[in-house]
Each structure stands twice: as C-alpha cells, then as structure tokens.
Amino acid sequence: MDYYSILGVNKDASKEELKKAYRKKANKHHPDKGGDSAEFQKIQEAYSVLSDDTKRSQYDNPNQFSFNSQNFRAGSFDDIFDSMFSHRRQRRPVNRDITIGIKIDLKEAFFGKNIIGKYRLNSGQEESVSIEIPPGAKSGDTIRYSGLGDNAVPNVPRGNLNVKIQVTKDNNWVRDGNNLHTIHYASVFDLLLGSVIIIESIEGKRLSVNIPKGTNPGSKFSIKGHGMPDVNSRIRGNAYIQIEAEVPKIDDQEILTKLAEIKNEIDIRT
C-alpha cells in the first residue's frame, strides 16, 4: 500500500505537509460526513505511519526493518481525527432561527402577494417583515430572511427568519404541481348534442371549451398554459376540465323538444 499516494504527497513531504494533506483527505472521507469508511481507514493508517518518525523510517526502508501494518491499532482512528478536528466540533453559541406560517389562497398564490408578517423574539420584542410571496408559490415553500431571527445571545449574529407558506384549498380548482383541475357538470343533452361551455380560470378569465357531440361523462379537456405559473421559470401549467353529466329538471314539452333535436341530428348523420 502506497501511503504517500493515499495522502497525495511526495516522499519528501514535511510533517506540516503531511498534516495538511491528512486534514483535507480525512475531512472529505470521514464516514460521519458520508465518506467511504474503507478509504477513510486507509487515510488514517497512512497518516499514522508517516507522521511517526520511527514508523516512517521503517516504511521507507523495508529491507532494513520488518514493518507490519497490522500493528496499527484501528481504535486510534477516531483519536487522531478528534485531536486534529476537535476545534471544529466545539459548539459555538448561536441565536436560534424563528419559523412563522403564512396562509394564502390559490388565487393569491397565482398572482403572488406582499404580506407584512409579525412575530415575537424570545425577549418579547415584536418585529415585522415585508414578505414577498412569488407567483406560483406552493404549500410547504419556505422563504428565508437571513439575520431576522432571534437575538437572545448577545454579541452573536441573529438567527434566520423562515416563512413557511400554506396555500388553502380552492372551491373550484384542485392543484397538481403547476396544473389545475376542475369538474364541470353539463346537461346530458349537451353531451349528446354538443355544446360550448364557459369556464372561469384561476385568474378570472373566461375560457371557452368545446364539448363535441356524444361526449361521455368523465371526459377531460385541457387548456394549455392556463394553470399555475412556475415559481422559478414562470412557465404556466395547464388547466384540465372534467365533464360530468347532470340530469336537468325539465317538463314534458322540453323533453319532446330535446328528443326532436336528437332525432333531427340522427337523421342528418344518416
């Protein structure tokens, strides 16, 4: 095993160079940080040998000395690492973050909204912040404001303020990512004969949807680009309209009229 290659140093590397290379490699491959434990063990073993003058001399001159890498105690891995990085593990006093929740409706999420949020610090002091909610915001999105959190610990930077967004349910539209879904009930006669229905979009526009003759209940129609905007790109999703049948309350004369229209349509087709 080439210990110099493992640490990435030359054979004439000084102790300071070895220590610097070890810190870099060990910090990168430590298992507590998601590194490879086998690689980390090699790094520890290499440093343990090369940082010790006697062991290094034995390693560099194998013909003069009998060196057995198994004599290296695995238990010393953490001891070495802890001694070199203990200063990093000491917890410094910090001020805590504060999280507040903001509720908006789906239409406000579509257009975006500015809200003045109020919250209290541990000291009881009330603070306020202007919260800019971008168009397309979703439930669970969090806006972070650095340095607006708690200030209980003196002479330490303030924590952060996290604003968590909740979008309430809409009476007409259901959100799926950036797409919007709704259900429209049409007369069975409109499904049989065909019709044009008007749907109000989330932004308040009137959208025309053509229902072909003989449309089955449960059929879905899409209108491209009339869903929610993406919070990053502002590209909009689609609107989907599901058509369900509704049996209207009509008198006998209206039934006869509709049946005549259906018969006339059949005659035309044949």
N, C-alpha and C positions, 0 to 999 in steps of 0.2 A: 504494500500500500504506500503510495507516494504522498507523504504528509504535506510536503511543500505544495504540491499541485492542489491538494484538497483545500488548503488555505489560500491558494493563489498568490504565493510569494516566491521569491528567488531563494536559492540555497544559502546565500549570504545575508539573508534578511536579519535586521536587528530585532531585539526584543520588542522595541516600540512598534516596529512594522508588523511583527507577529501579532501583537496585542490588537493593533488597529484592524488587521485583516480578520482576526478571530471575532472581534466585536461585530463587524459587518456581516460575516457569514452566519454567526450564531444567532444574531438578531433576525436574520432573514429566514432561517430554517428551524427556529425553535418550535416544537410541537404546540406550545400554548398559543402560538400565533398562526397555526395552520400549516406549519412546515412539515417536512418529511422527517420522521423520527430516526430512520436509519442514516440519513445524510447528516443529521444533527449529531448523532453519535460519532460518526467519522470525524467531524469537525472538532468535537470535544477531545477525542483521542489524539488527533494530530496536534492540537494546541498543548495538551498535557505533556506530550513528549518533547516538542520543540521548545517550549518555554522553560524546560528544566535543562540546565547545562549538562548534567551527567547523562540524562536520557538522550539528549540531542547528540551528544558525542558518541554514545553507543549506537544510535540510529545511523549516524553519518559514517561510522566505521564498523560495519557488521563483521568484518574479518577479525577484528581485534576483541570484540565483545560479543557475548551471547545475549541478544535482546529478545524478549518475548512480550509482544503487545498485549497478551492476555493478562500480564501482571497489572495492567492498568485497571483500576477499580471503576466499574460503571457507576458506582454510587457517588463518585466525585463530580459527575457531570453537572448536576444542579448546584453543587457547591461553587464550582468555578464560575458558572453563569451568574449565580446570585451575587457573588462577590464583585463581579465586574459591572453588573447592571442594577445593583441594589439601589443606587441613587435614582434610577428611573422608576422604581417600584414604590418609592415613598410617596404617599398620597398628599398632595398639596391641598390646602383649604380652597374650596371653590364655592361660589354662590350658585344656588340651585336654579334650574330652569322653571319657568311657570307656563302651564298649559291652560288655555281657555277655549271654550267651544262657541262657535257661531252657527246659527241656523239661518238658512236662506231657502226660498222656494225655487222650483225648477226654472221659472222664468227669470228670476234674478241670477241663477247660475248661467243661464243662456247669455244674458247681456253683460254679466259682471256687475259688481256693486262696490261702492265705498261705504264702509261702516266705521263708526267710532266705537272701538271696544274699550271697556273699562274693567280694571282688575285691581286687586289689592296685593301689596307686598306683605312680607311677614311682619313688618313693623306696623302694619295697619294703614300705611300711606296708600292713597288711591292714585292710580295712574291711568292714563288714557292713551290710545294709539289709533292712528288712522289706518284702517285695514283695507287694502285694495284687493278685492277678490276678482281674479281674472275671468273673462268669459270662458265657459267650458269647465269650470271647477266641479269636482265630484265629491261625494261624501267620502271622508277619510283623508282628503288632501290636507296637507299641513303647510301653513306659511310661517316661516321662521324670521324673527326680528332679533338680530344679534344685539346684546347689551341692554335689553329691555326687561330682563328677568329680575330675580331678587337681588337685593344688595345688603343682606344681613351681615355678611362677613366684611369687615372694614379693610380697606387697602387691597382689595381683591376685585378684579373685573366682575361686573354684573353678569348674571346668567342670561339665558336667552328667553324670549317670549315665543311660545309655539301656539299658533292659532289653528285649531282643528275645525274643519268645515263639515257641516251636516246639511245635506240637501233633503228637504222634506218631500213627501210623496205628492204627486200632482193628480188632480181629479180626472184628467183626460189622457195624459201621456205617461207611459212607463219607459224609463231609460234603461238601455242595454249598451254599455260603453258609450259611444257617441251617437248611437242610433236611438230613435224614438218609436214606440209602438202605441197604437190606439185601436179601439174597436168601434166600428160604426154599424148601427142597425138600420137595415134597409127593408122596405116592404118586399114581400115575396113577389109581388107583381113587378117591382123594379128589377129584381133579379131575373125574372122571366123575360121581360121586355127590354131590359137595358135601361140605363139611366145615367145621369151625371150628378154626382153628389159634391157638396162643398164642405171642405174640412178647414177648420181654423188651425193654423200652425202654432207652434210654441211662441213664436214672435208676433202672433196676431195677424198674419197674412191669410187671405182666403185662397185655398188651394182647390182646384177642380180635379176630380177623379172620375174617369170614365168607367162605368160599370157595363161590361159587354152583356149582350143578351145571353140568357142561360147560365149566368154565373152561379156557381154553387156556394152555399153558405160555408163560411170558413176560409174563403179565398182571400189571399193577401195581395195588396198592391203597394208598390214602393214609389216614393217620390225622392229622387236623388238630390242630395245637398240641402235637405230641409230638416236635418237632425240637429244635434248639438255641435258646437264648434270644439275643435281640439284645443286644449289649453296651451299647447306649445306651437302648433302649426296654424291653428285657426281654420284648418280644413274641416268642413262640416260632414257629419254622418248623414244617414238617410232617414226618412220618415216612412213607416210601414203602417198601412191601414188594413185591418182585418174586417171583412164584411160578414155580418151575421144576418140571418133572416128574422124579420119581425112581421107577425101576422096582424094586419091593421083591423081595427073595428070599423066595418063598413056595412051599409044597408044593402038590401037585395038589389036595388037598382044599380048601385056602384059595382056589385059583383057581376051583374049582367053586362055592364059596360066594359069591365075589365076582361071578361071572358070573350066578348065580341072582339076586343083589341087583339087578344091572343089568337083567336080563330083567324082573324084577318092576317096576322103575321104569319101564321102557318100556311095560309092559302098563298101568300106572296112567295114564300120559300119553295112551295111545291109547284 
